[in-house]
Every structure is written in structure tokens, then in C-alpha cells.
Amino acid sequence: MDPGKVERAFFDEHIYPRLGAEREDVRLGPTHGADFGVVDVGESVVALATDPVFVLRELGVERAAWFAFHIVVSDAALSGIPPSHLSVDLNLPPDTSAEYFGRLWEVFDREARELRMAVTTGHTGTYAGCAWPTVGAATTLAVGDPDDLVVPTGAAPGDVLVCTKGPAIETTGLLSVLYGDALDLPASTVAAGRARFEEASPVRDALTAAAGPVTAMHDATERGVDNALHELAAASGVALDAERERFPVGDGVRAVCEAFDLDPWVTSSEGTVLLTVRPDGVGAVLRALDAEGIRAGAVGEVREGSGVTMDGEALAKPTSDPLWEAYERGKERYGVQTEWP
């Protein structure tokens, strides 16, 4: 198996036919291109999503813990319902110090309190064979009113396609933080690239936009914006037509990606949200995002059919994500500073 999230063909062959018992309370089960599942509980719905706990220690404990936390809460937030409960399983290497764990967990606690989330259960231990950066997994629940739920299968012909923040947010932020001082770039460009790291969470984007007539949302993680467009189209069974020049692009993105010979449109962009909006509500959604300081633009339309076009031409679906190869090249060329061993 290739590194990273499995392809749709693998999902369809090995996972989709084997999903346990069928239950009437499952409103949305595993679907390629969907970020979460949904269960009906009484008069409420529960959107839930599970992701790895990914602690990239080279970022320093504060940034690493913040990034790890927002990775695990992001998908449930794309339901439009505020995340409310968190279950965390931490399987740590045996040499993890109590001091490092304490600082890591302080950040998880702080971020959960800011979002009014409760850590309700979990597991913590050290085990042989476990290694950084992937040290467990977590499940986030978002409990709320069914009327507030936005499902990734809801895009309909005539909707407008909106993108927040633009391409390569995660990639630019990570590479700038880790290697920016060694790059042959102006200090102002490096600073702009590092500012993108602070945008590497889609939670505010999703919860802000969902106050308007949003019909579907999906985040642009592995393989970037271009892959997310294909996944959103597939999840809703529609076609998307987009124009490249209409997408927002953050300062520093193009320069940092060029320094690592990366195409910003196909590299990981945690923090970027693609959403479809009913035409009569596009202005309100864009104004709400702008009021929160979130870049966004109407970048295309939804129509009947399948697939994605960009500037009138069929858009190729990315087959790999170059971020982690660039990360390894950076380590070889520039080294890294690890705050805590």
C-alpha cells in the first residue's frame, strides 16, 4: 500500500463492502470524499470523525500540539456543527518524558476549552514499537440540531463553489516554519509563509460559513485543492467548473512552493475549505468570512454531471502528495531544530 490515505478503488474494494451491521440511526456512513459520519440520537444528530494524532516534534511542542489538535477536530467541524466532545488515544514511544507529555496535553486542554469541547474518554500509554509523529488517534463528536447539519453529499447543480484561504496552506506553513531561515528568500516572504501555519485549521472557516445557506463542505488536505475538488464532486455526484484566477492565494505560498519545486495546487492544504453555497447566499457567506479575517472567493459553479474542469479543461486528479518528500529533502539539506528530544 502507498503512504497516505487510500485511493477510492481500495476503499470500494476492501472497506465499503464490510461496514458491519446496517442501522437505521446511521444518517451518513463511510463515503469517499466525506470527512465524517452522522448518527441520529433522539432529536439531535452526532457528526463524528476519527483521525491520527500527528505530532511533528520539529515544530516545537506548542506548534506541534496545536497542529495535532486541529487535525483531529477539523473533520467534524465541517458538518457545520461545533465540535463538542473528544476521545483521544495516545500510544507514545517509551522514551517520552512526563514533561513533554505535560506541555503537549496543556495545549490540547487549552484548545478544547476555547472551542467548549469536553475530553470525555481516551487512553494513554507508552508502548514498544510506537514512534513519532503518529502516536495514536482521536475521535471528535459534534452534537447538534439536524437543521444545522451540512453534509458533504449536498452540493446541487446551480450552487456556487467557494474556496477559503487558497492552496498549499499547510505545506507553506510547515516548510516555512521548519526551513524558512535557510531558504534563499526575503525575510518578509518567509514571515508570510510562516503566517500560513497559523491558518492550518478549517474550524473557524467551517463554522463561520455554515451560518449561511451552505450545501456541502470539504477540506483540502492530502493532495491539495485539486484533489479536494474531485472528492467533493464525487461525494455529491455532481460536476464542478472552476477558474484558477478566482481562487485566493496566501502571501508567501507561491515563493515557498517554488523554492521546493512544488505545485501548490496538489500539495496538502489543511486549513482550506471548499464549500458549495446556494446562489442567493453567496454574498452573505463571503461577508461573514471576511469579517472573521478569512480569505475567500467564489471560484466556480456546480452543474449536473461528474468530474472537475479548471478553466474549461478537464482537471487531472492528483495521484500523490509531494509535501512529505519535500519535508525529507529539507531535513537532508538544512537539518531541523527539535525543541524536545
C-alpha positions as a Markdown table, in Angstrom:
| # | Residue | x | y | z |
|---|---|---|---|---|
| 1 | Met | 0.0 | 0.0 | 0.0 |
| 2 | Asp | 1.2 | 3.5 | -0.8 |
| 3 | Pro | 1.7 | 6.0 | 2.0 |
| 4 | Gly | -1.2 | 8.3 | 3.0 |
| 5 | Lys | -5.0 | 8.0 | 2.6 |
| 6 | Val | -6.1 | 5.1 | 0.5 |
| 7 | Glu | -7.5 | 5.6 | -3.0 |
| 8 | Arg | -11.1 | 5.3 | -3.9 |
| 9 | Ala | -10.6 | 1.9 | -5.6 |
| 10 | Phe | -9.1 | 0.5 | -2.4 |
| 11 | Phe | -11.9 | 1.9 | -0.4 |
| 12 | Asp | -14.6 | 0.5 | -2.7 |
| 13 | Glu | -13.0 | -3.0 | -2.8 |
| 14 | His | -11.9 | -3.5 | 0.8 |
| 15 | Ile | -13.8 | -1.2 | 3.1 |
| 16 | Tyr | -17.2 | -0.2 | 1.7 |
| 17 | Pro | -18.5 | -3.8 | 1.4 |
| 18 | Arg | -17.6 | -4.6 | 5.0 |
| 19 | Leu | -19.2 | -2.0 | 7.3 |
| 20 | Gly | -20.7 | -4.1 | 9.9 |
| 21 | Ala | -24.4 | -4.2 | 10.7 |
| 22 | Glu | -26.9 | -1.8 | 9.0 |
| 23 | Arg | -28.5 | 0.5 | 11.5 |
| 24 | Glu | -31.4 | 2.9 | 10.9 |
| 25 | Asp | -29.8 | 5.6 | 13.0 |
| 26 | Val | -26.9 | 6.0 | 10.7 |
| 27 | Arg | -27.7 | 9.0 | 8.6 |
| 28 | Leu | -24.4 | 9.2 | 6.8 |
| 29 | Gly | -21.9 | 6.3 | 6.8 |
| 30 | Pro | -18.4 | 6.0 | 5.2 |
| 31 | Thr | -18.4 | 7.7 | 1.9 |
| 32 | His | -15.4 | 8.5 | -0.3 |
| 33 | Gly | -14.9 | 12.3 | -0.1 |
| 34 | Ala | -16.9 | 12.6 | 3.1 |
| 35 | Asp | -15.0 | 13.8 | 6.2 |
| 36 | Phe | -17.3 | 12.5 | 8.8 |
| 37 | Gly | -20.2 | 10.2 | 9.6 |
| 38 | Val | -23.6 | 11.1 | 11.1 |
| 39 | Val | -25.8 | 9.3 | 13.6 |
| 40 | Asp | -29.3 | 10.3 | 14.8 |
| 41 | Val | -29.6 | 10.3 | 18.6 |
| 42 | Gly | -33.0 | 11.3 | 19.8 |
| 43 | Glu | -33.8 | 14.7 | 18.4 |
| 44 | Ser | -30.1 | 15.5 | 17.8 |
| 45 | Val | -27.5 | 14.5 | 15.3 |
| 46 | Val | -24.0 | 13.5 | 16.1 |
| 47 | Ala | -21.3 | 14.1 | 13.4 |
| 48 | Leu | -18.2 | 12.1 | 14.2 |
| 49 | Ala | -14.8 | 11.7 | 12.7 |
| 50 | Thr | -11.5 | 9.9 | 13.5 |
| 51 | Asp | -8.0 | 11.0 | 12.5 |
| 52 | Pro | -4.4 | 10.2 | 13.5 |
| 53 | Val | -2.8 | 12.1 | 16.4 |
| 54 | Phe | 0.1 | 13.5 | 14.4 |
| 55 | Val | 2.7 | 15.3 | 16.5 |
| 56 | Leu | 5.6 | 16.7 | 14.3 |
| 57 | Arg | 8.0 | 17.5 | 17.1 |
| 58 | Glu | 10.3 | 19.5 | 14.9 |
| 59 | Leu | 7.8 | 22.3 | 15.0 |
| 60 | Gly | 8.3 | 22.8 | 18.8 |
| 61 | Val | 5.9 | 21.5 | 21.3 |
| 62 | Glu | 3.4 | 24.5 | 21.1 |
| 63 | Arg | 3.0 | 24.4 | 17.4 |
| 64 | Ala | 3.1 | 20.6 | 17.1 |
| 65 | Ala | 0.4 | 20.2 | 19.7 |
| 66 | Trp | -1.8 | 22.9 | 18.2 |
| 67 | Phe | -1.5 | 21.4 | 14.8 |
| 68 | Ala | -2.2 | 17.8 | 16.1 |
| 69 | Phe | -5.3 | 19.0 | 17.9 |
| 70 | His | -6.8 | 20.8 | 15.0 |
| 71 | Ile | -6.2 | 17.9 | 12.6 |
| 72 | Val | -8.4 | 15.7 | 14.8 |
| 73 | Val | -11.2 | 18.3 | 15.3 |
| 74 | Ser | -11.3 | 19.6 | 11.7 |
| 75 | Asp | -13.4 | 17.0 | 10.0 |
| 76 | Ala | -16.3 | 17.0 | 12.5 |
| 77 | Ala | -16.4 | 20.8 | 12.2 |
| 78 | Leu | -17.0 | 20.5 | 8.5 |
| 79 | Ser | -20.5 | 19.3 | 9.5 |
| 80 | Gly | -21.3 | 22.9 | 10.4 |
| 81 | Ile | -22.0 | 21.8 | 14.0 |
| 82 | Pro | -19.4 | 23.0 | 16.6 |
| 83 | Pro | -17.3 | 20.1 | 17.9 |
| 84 | Ser | -18.4 | 19.2 | 21.4 |
| 85 | His | -16.7 | 16.0 | 22.6 |
| 86 | Leu | -13.3 | 14.4 | 22.1 |
| 87 | Ser | -11.9 | 10.9 | 22.7 |
| 88 | Val | -8.1 | 10.6 | 22.5 |
| 89 | Asp | -5.9 | 7.5 | 22.3 |
| 90 | Leu | -2.2 | 8.3 | 22.8 |
| 91 | Asn | 0.2 | 5.4 | 22.1 |
| 92 | Leu | 3.6 | 7.0 | 22.9 |
| 93 | Pro | 7.2 | 5.9 | 22.5 |
| 94 | Pro | 8.7 | 4.5 | 25.7 |
| 95 | Asp | 11.2 | 7.4 | 26.0 |
| 96 | Thr | 8.5 | 10.1 | 26.1 |
| 97 | Ser | 9.1 | 12.3 | 29.1 |
| 98 | Ala | 6.4 | 13.4 | 31.5 |
| 99 | Glu | 7.5 | 17.0 | 30.9 |
| 100 | Tyr | 7.0 | 16.7 | 27.1 |
| 101 | Phe | 3.6 | 15.0 | 27.5 |
| 102 | Gly | 2.5 | 17.6 | 30.1 |
| 103 | Arg | 3.3 | 20.5 | 27.7 |
| 104 | Leu | 1.6 | 18.7 | 24.8 |
| 105 | Trp | -1.5 | 18.0 | 26.8 |
| 106 | Glu | -1.7 | 21.6 | 28.1 |
| 107 | Val | -2.2 | 22.7 | 24.5 |
| 108 | Phe | -4.9 | 20.1 | 23.9 |
| 109 | Asp | -6.7 | 21.2 | 27.0 |
| 110 | Arg | -6.4 | 24.9 | 26.1 |
| 111 | Glu | -7.7 | 24.5 | 22.6 |
| 112 | Ala | -10.6 | 22.2 | 23.7 |
| 113 | Arg | -11.6 | 24.8 | 26.3 |
| 114 | Glu | -11.6 | 27.6 | 23.6 |
| 115 | Leu | -13.9 | 25.5 | 21.5 |
| 116 | Arg | -16.0 | 24.5 | 24.5 |
| 117 | Met | -15.2 | 20.8 | 23.9 |
| 118 | Ala | -15.0 | 18.2 | 26.6 |
| 119 | Val | -12.5 | 15.4 | 26.6 |
| 120 | Thr | -14.8 | 12.6 | 27.5 |
| 121 | Thr | -12.7 | 9.4 | 27.3 |
| 122 | Gly | -9.5 | 8.1 | 25.9 |
| 123 | His | -6.4 | 6.0 | 26.6 |
| 124 | Thr | -2.8 | 7.0 | 27.3 |
| 125 | Gly | 0.3 | 4.7 | 27.4 |
| 126 | Thr | 3.8 | 4.1 | 26.2 |
| 127 | Tyr | 4.5 | 1.1 | 24.1 |
| 128 | Ala | 7.4 | -0.5 | 22.3 |
| 129 | Gly | 7.2 | 0.0 | 18.5 |
| 130 | Cys | 5.4 | 3.3 | 18.7 |
| 131 | Ala | 7.2 | 6.3 | 17.1 |
| 132 | Trp | 6.7 | 10.0 | 16.4 |
| 133 | Pro | 4.9 | 11.7 | 14.6 |
| 134 | Thr | 1.9 | 9.3 | 14.5 |
| 135 | Val | 1.2 | 8.4 | 18.1 |
| 136 | Gly | -2.4 | 7.4 | 18.3 |
| 137 | Ala | -5.8 | 8.6 | 17.1 |
| 138 | Ala | -8.7 | 10.6 | 18.2 |
| 139 | Thr | -12.4 | 10.8 | 17.6 |
| 140 | Thr | -14.3 | 14.1 | 17.6 |
| 141 | Leu | -18.1 | 14.4 | 18.1 |
| 142 | Ala | -20.2 | 17.4 | 17.1 |
| 143 | Val | -23.7 | 17.2 | 18.7 |
| 144 | Gly | -26.3 | 19.5 | 17.5 |
| 145 | Asp | -29.6 | 20.3 | 15.7 |
| 146 | Pro | -30.3 | 18.4 | 12.5 |
| 147 | Asp | -31.3 | 21.7 | 10.8 |
| 148 | Asp | -27.7 | 22.9 | 11.3 |
| 149 | Leu | -26.1 | 19.9 | 9.7 |
| 150 | Val | -24.1 | 20.3 | 6.4 |
| 151 | Val | -23.3 | 17.0 | 4.7 |
| 152 | Pro | -20.6 | 16.6 | 2.0 |
| 153 | Thr | -23.1 | 15.0 | -0.3 |
| 154 | Gly | -25.4 | 18.0 | -0.5 |
| 155 | Ala | -23.9 | 20.0 | -3.4 |
| 156 | Ala | -26.5 | 20.6 | -6.1 |
| 157 | Pro | -26.5 | 22.0 | -9.7 |
| 158 | Gly | -26.7 | 25.7 | -9.6 |
| 159 | Asp | -24.8 | 26.1 | -6.4 |
| 160 | Val | -21.7 | 28.4 | -6.3 |
| 161 | Leu | -18.3 | 26.9 | -5.4 |
| 162 | Val | -16.4 | 28.9 | -2.8 |
| 163 | Cys | -12.8 | 28.4 | -1.5 |
| 164 | Thr | -11.3 | 29.7 | 1.7 |
| 165 | Lys | -7.6 | 30.7 | 2.1 |
| 166 | Gly | -6.4 | 29.0 | -1.1 |
| 167 | Pro | -3.8 | 26.4 | -1.9 |
| 168 | Ala | -0.9 | 24.9 | 0.0 |
| 169 | Ile | -1.7 | 26.4 | 3.4 |
| 170 | Glu | -0.4 | 23.5 | 5.4 |
| 171 | Thr | 2.6 | 22.9 | 3.1 |
| 172 | Thr | 3.7 | 26.5 | 3.0 |
| 173 | Gly | 3.3 | 26.9 | 6.8 |
| 174 | Leu | 5.2 | 23.8 | 7.7 |
| 175 | Leu | 8.1 | 24.2 | 5.3 |
| 176 | Ser | 8.4 | 27.9 | 6.3 |
| 177 | Val | 8.5 | 27.2 | 10.0 |
| 178 | Leu | 10.9 | 24.3 | 9.6 |
| 179 | Tyr | 13.3 | 25.6 | 7.0 |
| 180 | Gly | 12.5 | 29.2 | 6.3 |
| 181 | Asp | 15.7 | 30.7 | 7.7 |
| 182 | Ala | 17.7 | 28.5 | 5.3 |
| 183 | Leu | 15.8 | 29.4 | 2.2 |
| 184 | Asp | 17.1 | 32.0 | -0.3 |
| 185 | Leu | 14.1 | 34.1 | 0.1 |
| 186 | Pro | 13.5 | 37.6 | 1.5 |
| 187 | Ala | 12.7 | 37.7 | 5.3 |
| 188 | Ser | 9.3 | 39.2 | 4.5 |
| 189 | Thr | 8.4 | 36.3 | 2.3 |
| 190 | Val | 9.5 | 33.7 | 4.9 |
| 191 | Ala | 7.4 | 35.6 | 7.5 |
| 192 | Ala | 4.4 | 35.5 | 5.2 |
| 193 | Gly | 4.9 | 31.8 | 4.7 |
| 194 | Arg | 5.1 | 31.2 | 8.4 |
| 195 | Ala | 1.9 | 33.1 | 8.9 |
| 196 | Arg | 0.2 | 30.5 | 6.8 |
| 197 | Phe | 0.8 | 27.9 | 9.5 |
| 198 | Glu | -1.5 | 29.8 | 11.8 |
| 199 | Glu | -4.2 | 29.3 | 9.2 |
| 200 | Ala | -3.8 | 25.5 | 9.1 |
| 201 | Ser | -7.2 | 24.8 | 10.7 |
| 202 | Pro | -10.5 | 24.9 | 8.9 |
| 203 | Val | -12.6 | 25.0 | 12.1 |
| 204 | Arg | -13.4 | 28.8 | 12.0 |
| 205 | Asp | -13.9 | 28.7 | 8.3 |
| 206 | Ala | -16.5 | 25.9 | 8.5 |
| 207 | Leu | -18.4 | 27.2 | 11.5 |
| 208 | Thr | -18.5 | 30.8 | 10.1 |
| 209 | Ala | -19.6 | 29.8 | 6.6 |
| 210 | Ala | -22.2 | 27.3 | 7.9 |
| 211 | Ala | -24.3 | 30.1 | 9.3 |
| 212 | Gly | -25.3 | 30.8 | 5.6 |
| 213 | Pro | -27.0 | 28.6 | 3.0 |
| 214 | Val | -24.1 | 26.2 | 2.6 |
| 215 | Thr | -24.9 | 22.9 | 1.0 |
| 216 | Ala | -21.6 | 20.9 | 1.3 |
| 217 | Met | -18.1 | 21.4 | 2.7 |
| 218 | His | -14.8 | 19.5 | 2.3 |
| 219 | Asp | -11.3 | 20.4 | 3.4 |
| 220 | Ala | -8.2 | 20.3 | 1.1 |
| 221 | Thr | -5.8 | 18.0 | 3.0 |
| 222 | Glu | -3.8 | 15.3 | 1.2 |
| 223 | Arg | -3.1 | 16.1 | -2.5 |
| 224 | Gly | -4.4 | 19.6 | -2.0 |
| 225 | Val | -7.1 | 21.7 | -3.6 |
| 226 | Asp | -7.2 | 19.9 | -6.9 |
| 227 | Asn | -7.8 | 16.5 | -5.1 |
| 228 | Ala | -10.4 | 18.1 | -2.8 |
| 229 | Leu | -12.4 | 19.4 | -5.8 |
| 230 | His | -12.5 | 15.8 | -7.2 |
| 231 | Glu | -13.6 | 14.4 | -3.8 |
| 232 | Leu | -16.3 | 17.0 | -3.3 |
| 233 | Ala | -17.7 | 16.4 | -6.8 |
| 234 | Ala | -17.7 | 12.6 | -6.3 |
| 235 | Ala | -19.3 | 12.8 | -2.8 |
| 236 | Ser | -22.2 | 14.8 | -4.2 |
| 237 | Gly | -22.4 | 13.2 | -7.6 |
| 238 | Val | -22.1 | 16.5 | -9.4 |
| 239 | Ala | -19.6 | 18.2 | -11.7 |
| 240 | Leu | -17.6 | 21.3 | -10.7 |
| 241 | Asp | -16.4 | 24.0 | -13.0 |
| 242 | Ala | -13.7 | 26.3 | -11.6 |
| 243 | Glu | -11.4 | 29.1 | -12.7 |
| 244 | Arg | -7.9 | 29.2 | -11.3 |
| 245 | Glu | -7.5 | 33.0 | -11.2 |
| 246 | Arg | -10.6 | 33.3 | -8.9 |
| 247 | Phe | -9.0 | 31.3 | -6.1 |
| 248 | Pro | -7.5 | 33.3 | -3.2 |
| 249 | Val | -3.7 | 32.7 | -2.7 |
| 250 | Gly | -2.0 | 33.5 | 0.5 |
| 251 | Asp | 1.1 | 35.6 | 0.7 |
| 252 | Gly | 4.3 | 33.5 | 0.6 |
| 253 | Val | 2.6 | 30.5 | -0.9 |
| 254 | Arg | 3.9 | 30.7 | -4.5 |
| 255 | Ala | 7.5 | 31.6 | -3.4 |
| 256 | Val | 7.9 | 28.9 | -0.8 |
| 257 | Cys | 6.4 | 26.2 | -3.0 |
| 258 | Glu | 8.7 | 27.3 | -5.9 |
| 259 | Ala | 11.7 | 27.0 | -3.5 |
| 260 | Phe | 10.8 | 23.4 | -3.0 |
| 261 | Asp | 9.7 | 22.8 | -6.6 |
| 262 | Leu | 6.1 | 22.1 | -5.6 |
| 263 | Asp | 2.9 | 22.6 | -7.4 |
| 264 | Pro | 0.8 | 24.4 | -4.8 |
| 265 | Trp | -2.5 | 23.1 | -6.2 |
| 266 | Val | -1.7 | 19.4 | -5.5 |
| 267 | Thr | 0.1 | 19.6 | -2.1 |
| 268 | Ser | -1.5 | 19.3 | 1.3 |
| 269 | Ser | -3.6 | 22.3 | 2.4 |
| 270 | Glu | -5.0 | 21.6 | 5.8 |
| 271 | Gly | -7.0 | 24.7 | 6.7 |
| 272 | Thr | -8.5 | 25.3 | 3.3 |
| 273 | Val | -12.2 | 24.6 | 2.9 |
| 274 | Leu | -14.2 | 24.1 | -0.4 |
| 275 | Leu | -17.9 | 24.7 | 0.0 |
| 276 | Thr | -20.9 | 25.0 | -2.1 |
| 277 | Val | -23.5 | 27.7 | -1.5 |
| 278 | Arg | -26.9 | 28.5 | -2.8 |
| 279 | Pro | -26.6 | 31.4 | -5.2 |
| 280 | Asp | -28.8 | 33.7 | -3.1 |
| 281 | Gly | -26.5 | 33.4 | -0.1 |
| 282 | Val | -23.0 | 33.7 | -1.6 |
| 283 | Gly | -22.6 | 37.4 | -0.7 |
| 284 | Ala | -23.6 | 36.8 | 2.9 |
| 285 | Val | -21.2 | 33.9 | 3.3 |
| 286 | Leu | -18.3 | 35.8 | 1.8 |
| 287 | Arg | -19.0 | 38.8 | 4.0 |
| 288 | Ala | -19.1 | 36.6 | 7.1 |
| 289 | Leu | -15.8 | 35.0 | 6.3 |
| 290 | Asp | -14.3 | 38.4 | 5.6 |
| 291 | Ala | -15.5 | 39.7 | 8.9 |
| 292 | Glu | -13.5 | 36.9 | 10.5 |
| 293 | Gly | -10.4 | 37.8 | 8.5 |
| 294 | Ile | -10.6 | 34.7 | 6.4 |
| 295 | Arg | -9.7 | 35.0 | 2.7 |
| 296 | Ala | -12.3 | 33.5 | 0.4 |
| 297 | Gly | -13.6 | 33.8 | -3.1 |
| 298 | Ala | -16.4 | 32.4 | -5.3 |
| 299 | Val | -14.3 | 30.2 | -7.7 |
| 300 | Gly | -16.8 | 28.3 | -9.8 |
| 301 | Glu | -20.1 | 26.6 | -10.2 |
| 302 | Val | -21.8 | 23.3 | -9.7 |
| 303 | Arg | -23.6 | 21.6 | -12.5 |
| 304 | Glu | -25.1 | 18.2 | -13.4 |
| 305 | Gly | -22.6 | 15.5 | -14.5 |
| 306 | Ser | -19.3 | 14.3 | -13.0 |
| 307 | Gly | -15.7 | 15.4 | -12.7 |
| 308 | Val | -14.0 | 18.7 | -12.5 |
| 309 | Thr | -12.9 | 21.3 | -15.1 |
| 310 | Met | -10.4 | 24.1 | -14.5 |
| 311 | Asp | -10.5 | 27.0 | -16.9 |
| 312 | Gly | -12.6 | 24.9 | -19.2 |
| 313 | Glu | -10.3 | 21.9 | -19.4 |
| 314 | Ala | -10.7 | 18.6 | -17.6 |
| 315 | Leu | -8.7 | 18.7 | -14.3 |
| 316 | Ala | -6.4 | 15.8 | -13.6 |
| 317 | Lys | -6.8 | 14.0 | -10.3 |
| 318 | Pro | -3.6 | 14.1 | -8.3 |
| 319 | Thr | -2.1 | 10.7 | -7.6 |
| 320 | Ser | 0.4 | 11.6 | -4.8 |
| 321 | Asp | 1.1 | 14.4 | -2.3 |
| 322 | Pro | 4.6 | 15.9 | -2.6 |
| 323 | Leu | 4.6 | 17.6 | 0.9 |
| 324 | Trp | 6.4 | 14.8 | 2.8 |
| 325 | Glu | 9.0 | 14.3 | 0.2 |
| 326 | Ala | 9.8 | 18.0 | 0.4 |
| 327 | Tyr | 9.9 | 17.7 | 4.2 |
| 328 | Glu | 12.5 | 14.9 | 3.9 |
| 329 | Arg | 14.5 | 16.9 | 1.3 |
| 330 | Gly | 14.5 | 19.8 | 3.6 |
| 331 | Lys | 15.8 | 17.7 | 6.5 |
| 332 | Glu | 18.7 | 16.5 | 4.4 |
| 333 | Arg | 19.6 | 19.9 | 3.1 |
| 334 | Tyr | 19.0 | 22.1 | 6.1 |
| 335 | Gly | 18.6 | 20.0 | 9.2 |
| 336 | Val | 16.0 | 20.7 | 11.8 |
| 337 | Gln | 15.9 | 22.0 | 15.3 |
| 338 | Thr | 13.9 | 19.7 | 17.7 |
| 339 | Glu | 12.9 | 21.6 | 20.8 |
| 340 | Trp | 12.3 | 18.5 | 22.8 |
| 341 | Pro | 14.1 | 15.1 | 22.2 |
